[in-house]
């Protein structure tokens, strides 16, 4: 894959987050709904580590739009960086010009 194509994919991903993340349903997801229906949720405990965006929301912003967009952008960026790094690691050229095949 070319560098331009990877940048294009990254920008499209960011645009999807910016325009579609605010439209996400505020209702609980399927797993939470089933846990509540079965009564399993009453055994729920507070997590040891809350993470930087609990419930996929940036609590420190007052704007409801930014509360949703910022975690999405951070998530897309982190995923892109990790997967691109792995891709580059496994497709780098050796000193003799041939591709590294793992």
N, C-alpha and C positions, 0 to 999 in steps of 0.2 A: 504494500500500500504506500502511496506517496504521502509526503508530509502535508501537501495541500488538501488531499482527501481526508486525512485525519483531522485537520483543522476545520474543514467543512463539517464533518460529523460532530465535532465538539460544539460548533456554533449552532447547528441544528438542534442538538440536545439542550443547549442553554435556552434557545428560543421556545422549545416545547415546555420547559420548566416555567419560563416567564409567563407564557400565555395560558397554559393548561393547569398548572399547579393551583392557582386560585379557584379553579372550578371543581377541585376535588371534594368529595362528599365529606361532610363533618360527622356523619354517622360512624359508629364503630365498625371495624372490619369484621369479616366472617368469623375469624377465630374468637374474637372478643364476644361476638353475639352468641356463638355456640357455648362458650364457657359460662356466660350469664344464664343461658337457657338451661344448662345442666347443673347450675349451682356451683360450678368449680371456681368461679371468680371470688367466692367468699374466702378461699384459702390463699388468695393473692397476697404477696408480701412486697414491701418496698424494696426496690433493687439496690444492690450494693453500690452501683455506679450509675448515675442518671444519664450520663452522656452530655454532649454539648447541645443537642436538640431533642429533648424529651418530647414524645408524641409528634415528632417531625415539625416542631414549631420553635422559632427563635423568640423566646419569651421577652427578651430585653428590647424589642422594638414595639413602638406603640401602634404603628400602622399594621392593620391586619394583612395587607398585601405583602409587606416586607417580612412579616412573621412566617409566611409560607414560602416565599421566593428564596430567601437567603439559605435556608437549609437545603433546598433543592439544588441551588447553584453549587454549594459546597459539596453536596453528595455527588453531583455529576462531575465536578472537577476532580474530586478524589478518585472516583471510579475510573475516569479517563486517564489520570496520571498513573494509576496502578496498572491498568490493562495495557497502556501504551508502553510503560516500562518493561513489562513482561514480554510484550511483542518485540520490542527492540532488543531485549536480551537474547531472545531465541532466534532472531533473524540477523544478528550482526555478522559482519564479514570477518573471516579469519585473516591473518597476516598475508596469506597467499592469494586472497581475492575470492575464495570460495565461501559459501554461506555456512554458518555454524548450524549444525543439525541436532544439537542437544547431546 
